[in-house]
Amino acid sequence: MTLHDAAGRDRLELAASLDAKLESLDLAGRLALAAELGHAVFTTSLGIEDQVITAAIGTHRLPVEVSTLETGRLFQETVDLIGETEERYGIEIRRFRPEQGDVDEYTAKYGLNGFYDSVEARHACCHVRKLKPLAKALAGADVWVTGLRRGQSGNRATTPFAEYDAERNLLKINPLADWDIETINAHVASEAIPVNPLHKRGYPSIGCEPCTRAIKPGEPERAGRWWWENDEKRECGLHVPENVAQPVAELTPHAN
């Protein structure tokens, strides 16, 4: 059964059956199964786990589209890694950027770096620079492949291998859900996978430059993301259902 064959509750049941099946497969097998389900799109942030997935897609020539959200505020090291990865694996990484009009509207209302001032302003920035481009990246997709892992944060501790994203009407496949950072590092070393040099400088999780800092010893992997906020479960909204359907004008005090 594919997503097109299923409807309503059947889609939840399909995700549950896939979750059990994916657990028994290796990474290449998990990605191959994702591709068999329909048009599969992998969105990479160029982090170390995402590089593992991209390497598998390229090495095994799997029919999974690779896309990234080029927010306009990325570290130069991240931008440089896009081209290096394309050349290494002979693949195209599609870039999706924010609309300039949306960026201008945000800046007029909050200021270029207004995300430091409130959670509402930060969510509005993520909406413009990430959520809207993500919608374009996933347009026409049946399956969304991600690099989510259970060990990344408490908020992701129960990440399944497969789930049904009702807001986007997609099957969401998380092929590295059960990989810990030690396994990731060992795999990267054995396969000589190119990774962001910022990882060696204390950045295990890398997002936009103004919103990411190096972590301190003993801190969780994602502690350096939006570090000025108090909510330990802070996310940008890409993987949090209640933040998915923000309206576009939404750049108002009640946008989130």
N, C-alpha and C positions, 0 to 999 in steps of 0.2 A: 504493500500500500504506500502511495506517495501522498504528499500534502494535498494535491489536487483531487485525489480519490476520497479523501477524508473530509468530514464536515462536523462542526460542533464538537461534542464530547469525543468523537472518534479521533480528533486531532490530538487531544490530550493523551488518549490511549496509544496513539502512534508514537508520540514522544516518549512515553513510558517504556514501550517495547524496544524502541531504539536505544534508550538509555542502558537497558540491560545488555543489548547486543554489542554496543560500542565498548562496554567495559572489557570484553574479552579480546578486543582487537589491539594491534599495535598502532602507532601513530599513522602510518601510511594507510593501514586498513580503515581506520576511522575516517580519514579524509576521503578515501575512495568511496566509502559508503555514503558520506555526505554528498558527494558529487552525483551518486546514483539517484538521489532523491529528487533532483531537479536542478535548476540553475543555482549554483552555489557561489556565494561571494564571501571572501575572507577580508575583513577590515583589519589592517595592521597599523599599530602605532610605532612600529620599528623597535619595540622593546625586545628584550632577550627571548621571551617565550614566543613572541610573534615571529621573530627571526627563525626560530626552530620550525614553526609551521610553514613559513614561506620556503625554507630550505627543502622541506619534505615535498611541498607542492612542485617546486622546480625540479628537484632531483628525480622524482617519480613521474614527472610530466602529467600531473593530475589536472583534470578539467575544472579547476576552481579559480574563479576570477579573484585577483588580488587588488585591493584598493586601499587608499590611505586618506586621511583627512588632513590636508595641508592647511592648518588653521591660520597661518600668517604670523603666528607667535611661537613657532617651534624653535628649538635650539638648532644652530647651524649644523652641529654634529648629526642631528636627526635627519635634516634635509640632505646632507651629503650621503648618508647611508642609503637613501632611496635609490640613487643612481648606482652606487656600488653593488647593491643587492640585485638590481635588474641585470647588471652586466655579469655578475657571478653566476646567476641561475638562468639567464637567457629568458627572462619573463618581463612583462610589462606590469608596473604598479600604477594603477589609475589614480590620479590626484583629484580630489574634490575640495574646492575652496569655498569660503564664505562669499556671499554676495556683497559687493562694495557698498551698495545702498544700505544694507543691514548693518554693516560695520559703522558707516557714517552716522546712522540713526542712533546706534548704541553709544558712540562716542559723544554725540551731541547731548545725550541725556545723562550719561554717567561719567564721561571722561574716558580717555583711552585706557586707563588702569583703574577704572571705577570698581572693578571686581574686588578690590581690597576693602571697600567700604561697607559692604553688606552681602549676606548670602544671596539675597534677591538679585543684586547686581551681578554677582558671580554666575548665578544660574542663567541670567539673561545673556551673558557673554558666551557661556557654553552653548546656549541655544543657537546663537548666531553662528559661532565658529565651528560647532561640532554637530549638534542635532540636525540642523537643516541640511548641511552637506551629507550627513549620514543617510538621510532620507533619499537623497539623490543617488548615493552609492548603492543603496539597497533596492532601488526602483527596478521592478521586474524580477527580483530574486525570489526563489522558493526557500532557500536555505542560507542562513547567516552563520558563518564560521567565525569563532572568536578565540582569543588567547586567554580567556578567563581561567584562573586556577584557584583551587580552594585555599591554598596557602598564602594568597596575596593579601588578604585582610579578613577580619571577622565577618564582614558583610558578605564575603564570597565563600565562606567556609562550607556551605552546603551546595555549591555549584554542581549541577548534574552534567552528564555527558550530553544529554539532549533535553530540550524543553520546548514548549510551544509558546511563542511570543504572540499573544493575542492582539496587542496593539498594532503590530506590524504584519500580522497574519503570516508569520514565518516560522519555520523550524529553526531553532538555534542550537548549533552543535559546538560544544566546548571540548575539543579533543585532548586538551592538556589538563583537564579538570583534576586528575589525580597525580599529576607530576609535581614534586616538590622542587625547590630551588636547587638543591644538590643534584638532582637528576638532570635538571635543565643545564646546569653548568657543566656536568660531565659530558652530556650529549654535544654541547657546543664545542667543547674541547676536542672530542673524538672526531667530529665532523668538520672541524675548522670553519665553523659558521661565522660570518662577519657580524659583529655586534657593535652597538653604540659605545664609543669610548667613555661616555659619561658613567657607565656602569662601574668602571674601575675607580671612579672618583666619588663613589658613595651614593649614586643615583640608581637604586634598583628599579624604580618606577619612574618613567619619564613622560611628561606631558608638555604643555606649553612652558616656555622658559620663565615667564613671570610668575607662574603658579607652581613651580617645582623647585625644591631644594634638596640637597644631600641629606640623608638621614643620619641620626646619631647611633652609636653602638647600642644594640638592644631594642631599637625601635622597629615596629612592623614595616614590611616592605613598602607600603603606600603612605607612610607617615609624612613623607615629603611632599605630598600632593595637597594643595590648598591648606598649608600648614597653619595659617593664621586663623582658621576656623576651629571651633571647639568640638563640633560633631565628629565623633570617631568613625562614623559610617559615611562620611562625606563622599559623594560621587559626582560626576559631571552630568549624569542623566542618561548616558548611553545604555546602561544596563540596569536602570531602575524604572520599572513600569510607570509609576505615578508621575514621572517627569517627562514621559515620552511625548504626550500630546499637548505641549505648550503652543498657544496660538502665536502667530508671527508678530504682530504689533504688540503687539504684545509686549514689548519693552516697556511695560508700565509697572508701577509699584505693586500691582497685583498679578504679575505675570506668572508667578509660581505659587 
